[in-house]
Amino acid sequence: MARIFIAVLVLLFSSAAVAQNADFNVTVNTGPVAPNSDTVFPGEPTSLRVTLSNNSTLVPLTNVGYTKALPNGALNGLAINGASAINGDPG
């Protein structure tokens, strides 16, 4: 399930933004600390790291966001355990 979710995130980011900014890139990997398995069964925790990159000095990324419904089989939804973080240099 995690592999499908990761693939969907990459597709969402890349297909929406590449036409407007060819220097935009998104990567989705397992998180840097455990639990960080890329194979996740129902009820098991994992972590993901979504990285947005913009190598353009001319076209800024603005109003970046993402939404995507979980697959129909995810009956209990997605639980966030712990803090989320946004890191980087915005300018």
Rosetta constraint file for C-alpha pairs under 8 A:
AtomPair CA 1 CA 5 HARMONIC 6.25 0.50
AtomPair CA 1 CA 39 HARMONIC 6.89 0.50
AtomPair CA 1 CA 40 HARMONIC 6.17 0.50
AtomPair CA 1 CA 41 HARMONIC 7.19 0.50
AtomPair CA 2 CA 6 HARMONIC 6.04 0.50
AtomPair CA 2 CA 38 HARMONIC 5.85 0.50
AtomPair CA 2 CA 39 HARMONIC 5.88 0.50
AtomPair CA 2 CA 40 HARMONIC 5.75 0.50
AtomPair CA 3 CA 7 HARMONIC 6.16 0.50
AtomPair CA 3 CA 38 HARMONIC 6.28 0.50
AtomPair CA 3 CA 39 HARMONIC 6.85 0.50
AtomPair CA 4 CA 8 HARMONIC 6.17 0.50
AtomPair CA 5 CA 9 HARMONIC 6.26 0.50
AtomPair CA 5 CA 70 HARMONIC 7.99 0.50
AtomPair CA 6 CA 10 HARMONIC 6.29 0.50
AtomPair CA 6 CA 28 HARMONIC 6.10 0.50
AtomPair CA 6 CA 29 HARMONIC 7.60 0.50
AtomPair CA 7 CA 11 HARMONIC 6.17 0.50
AtomPair CA 8 CA 12 HARMONIC 6.07 0.50
AtomPair CA 9 CA 13 HARMONIC 6.24 0.50
AtomPair CA 9 CA 28 HARMONIC 7.40 0.50
AtomPair CA 10 CA 14 HARMONIC 5.91 0.50
AtomPair CA 10 CA 26 HARMONIC 6.40 0.50
AtomPair CA 10 CA 27 HARMONIC 6.58 0.50
AtomPair CA 10 CA 28 HARMONIC 6.68 0.50
AtomPair CA 11 CA 15 HARMONIC 5.70 0.50
AtomPair CA 12 CA 16 HARMONIC 6.13 0.50
AtomPair CA 12 CA 66 HARMONIC 7.84 0.50
AtomPair CA 13 CA 17 HARMONIC 6.24 0.50
AtomPair CA 13 CA 26 HARMONIC 6.44 0.50
AtomPair CA 13 CA 66 HARMONIC 7.70 0.50
AtomPair CA 14 CA 18 HARMONIC 5.63 0.50
AtomPair CA 14 CA 24 HARMONIC 7.79 0.50
AtomPair CA 14 CA 25 HARMONIC 6.78 0.50
AtomPair CA 14 CA 26 HARMONIC 6.57 0.50
AtomPair CA 15 CA 19 HARMONIC 7.43 0.50
AtomPair CA 17 CA 21 HARMONIC 6.03 0.50
AtomPair CA 17 CA 22 HARMONIC 7.75 0.50
AtomPair CA 17 CA 24 HARMONIC 6.83 0.50
AtomPair CA 18 CA 22 HARMONIC 4.93 0.50
AtomPair CA 18 CA 23 HARMONIC 7.52 0.50
AtomPair CA 18 CA 24 HARMONIC 6.30 0.50
AtomPair CA 18 CA 25 HARMONIC 7.93 0.50
AtomPair CA 21 CA 56 HARMONIC 7.95 0.50
AtomPair CA 21 CA 59 HARMONIC 6.85 0.50
AtomPair CA 23 CA 53 HARMONIC 7.87 0.50
AtomPair CA 23 CA 54 HARMONIC 5.53 0.50
AtomPair CA 23 CA 55 HARMONIC 5.09 0.50
AtomPair CA 23 CA 56 HARMONIC 5.45 0.50
AtomPair CA 24 CA 52 HARMONIC 7.37 0.50
AtomPair CA 24 CA 53 HARMONIC 5.69 0.50
AtomPair CA 24 CA 54 HARMONIC 4.56 0.50
AtomPair CA 24 CA 55 HARMONIC 6.59 0.50
AtomPair CA 24 CA 56 HARMONIC 7.60 0.50
AtomPair CA 25 CA 52 HARMONIC 5.87 0.50
AtomPair CA 25 CA 53 HARMONIC 5.00 0.50
AtomPair CA 25 CA 54 HARMONIC 6.38 0.50
AtomPair CA 26 CA 50 HARMONIC 7.10 0.50
AtomPair CA 26 CA 51 HARMONIC 5.57 0.50
AtomPair CA 26 CA 52 HARMONIC 4.62 0.50
AtomPair CA 26 CA 53 HARMONIC 6.19 0.50
AtomPair CA 27 CA 50 HARMONIC 5.85 0.50
AtomPair CA 27 CA 51 HARMONIC 5.21 0.50
AtomPair CA 27 CA 52 HARMONIC 6.75 0.50
AtomPair CA 28 CA 48 HARMONIC 6.77 0.50
AtomPair CA 28 CA 49 HARMONIC 5.63 0.50
AtomPair CA 28 CA 50 HARMONIC 4.54 0.50
AtomPair CA 28 CA 51 HARMONIC 6.36 0.50
AtomPair CA 29 CA 48 HARMONIC 5.69 0.50
AtomPair CA 29 CA 49 HARMONIC 5.27 0.50
AtomPair CA 29 CA 50 HARMONIC 6.67 0.50
AtomPair CA 30 CA 36 HARMONIC 5.23 0.50
AtomPair CA 30 CA 37 HARMONIC 6.57 0.50
AtomPair CA 30 CA 38 HARMONIC 6.19 0.50
AtomPair CA 30 CA 46 HARMONIC 7.66 0.50
AtomPair CA 30 CA 47 HARMONIC 5.75 0.50
AtomPair CA 30 CA 48 HARMONIC 4.36 0.50
AtomPair CA 30 CA 49 HARMONIC 5.81 0.50
AtomPair CA 31 CA 35 HARMONIC 7.75 0.50
AtomPair CA 31 CA 36 HARMONIC 5.31 0.50
AtomPair CA 31 CA 46 HARMONIC 7.72 0.50
AtomPair CA 31 CA 47 HARMONIC 4.74 0.50
AtomPair CA 31 CA 48 HARMONIC 4.45 0.50
AtomPair CA 31 CA 49 HARMONIC 4.97 0.50
AtomPair CA 32 CA 36 HARMONIC 7.06 0.50
AtomPair CA 32 CA 49 HARMONIC 7.65 0.50
AtomPair CA 33 CA 47 HARMONIC 7.77 0.50
AtomPair CA 34 CA 46 HARMONIC 7.28 0.50
AtomPair CA 34 CA 47 HARMONIC 7.44 0.50
AtomPair CA 35 CA 45 HARMONIC 6.24 0.50
AtomPair CA 35 CA 46 HARMONIC 4.77 0.50
AtomPair CA 35 CA 47 HARMONIC 6.16 0.50
AtomPair CA 36 CA 45 HARMONIC 7.92 0.50
AtomPair CA 36 CA 46 HARMONIC 4.74 0.50
AtomPair CA 36 CA 47 HARMONIC 5.00 0.50
AtomPair CA 36 CA 48 HARMONIC 7.10 0.50
AtomPair CA 37 CA 46 HARMONIC 5.87 0.50
AtomPair CA 37 CA 47 HARMONIC 7.57 0.50
AtomPair CA 38 CA 46 HARMONIC 7.61 0.50
AtomPair CA 40 CA 44 HARMONIC 6.04 0.50
AtomPair CA 40 CA 45 HARMONIC 7.26 0.50
AtomPair CA 40 CA 46 HARMONIC 6.92 0.50
AtomPair CA 54 CA 60 HARMONIC 7.49 0.50
AtomPair CA 54 CA 61 HARMONIC 7.10 0.50
AtomPair CA 56 CA 60 HARMONIC 7.12 0.50
AtomPair CA 70 CA 74 HARMONIC 6.28 0.50
AtomPair CA 70 CA 77 HARMONIC 6.96 0.50
AtomPair CA 70 CA 78 HARMONIC 7.80 0.50
AtomPair CA 74 CA 78 HARMONIC 7.77 0.50
